[in-house]
Amino acid sequence: MEKLFFMIQRIQTLYIVLGSIVLFFLYSEITTDSTGENKFWFYIQLPCLVLSLLSIFSYKNRKRQIKLLYGLIFLVVLMLLFLLTYLPLSMAWSSVPYYIGALLAIIFYILAIKRIKKDDDLIKSIDRIR
């Protein structure tokens, strides 16, 4: 329980959670169509959520966490590209929240990567002092 609390209080974990929350709630309304069937978005959203959970719980392996976050950024960019081609131009103003949400998620993931690298540099400097 103590390890879980330590993991949650790290700021990069909060950035990853915020980016995942933005992606999940923003894109959850377009993952099913009027018949209730899953659309293509569901198959991009699900790996994003799995990768974010894997990156949160791999807090001891910082290099793997950074690679997972780069994969997340790639998937969000892929989601943006499909969003640009999927939604017609007549819906351009109604799709602005999706673009902003995806950009916010990318920003949160980049901030998490910067904080992970900062932690890694701190640990390396402590190892040099020993």
Secondary structure as GFF3:
##gff-version 3
##sequence-region A 1 130
A	DSSP	alpha_helix	2	8	.	.	.	ID=ss1
A	DSSP	alpha_helix	11	27	.	.	.	ID=ss2
A	DSSP	three_ten_helix	28	30	.	.	.	ID=ss3
A	DSSP	alpha_helix	40	57	.	.	.	ID=ss4
A	DSSP	alpha_helix	62	86	.	.	.	ID=ss5
A	DSSP	three_ten_helix	89	91	.	.	.	ID=ss6
A	DSSP	alpha_helix	96	129	.	.	.	ID=ss7
###
